[in-house]
Amino acid sequence: MPLLTILLVLIIVGVLLWLVNTYIPMDYTIKKIFNIVVVILVIVWLLKAFGLFDNLMNAHV
């Protein structure tokens, strides 16, 4: 996946998250949970995009 695509997706997700946090009235706890879920999903997506997610799933402890 090209680096420019990853950068654009991160910018779009960041702007959308900022818009939701700024303009949609929500309770603080719901907003916090929503932010955490979005950040976790973006991290998992980045790990998959760079091919590290498969390596983590195959790791033996």
Residue, then its C-alpha position, 0 to 999 in steps of 0.5 A: m500500500p502506498l505511503l501517500t494512501i496511508l497518510l491520506v487515510l490518517i488525515i481523513v480519519g483524524v479530521l472526521l474524529w475531530l469533527v465528531n468530537t467538536y460538533i456532535p454533542m455526546d456524553y464525555t464517557i461515550k466520546k472517550i470510548f468512541n475515540i479509543v475504539v477509533v484509535i485501536l481500529v486505526i492501529v490494527w489497520l496500520l499493522k495490517a497495512f505494513g504486514l505486521f499483524d500477521n507476524l504478531m498473530n504467529a508469534h509464540v510466547 
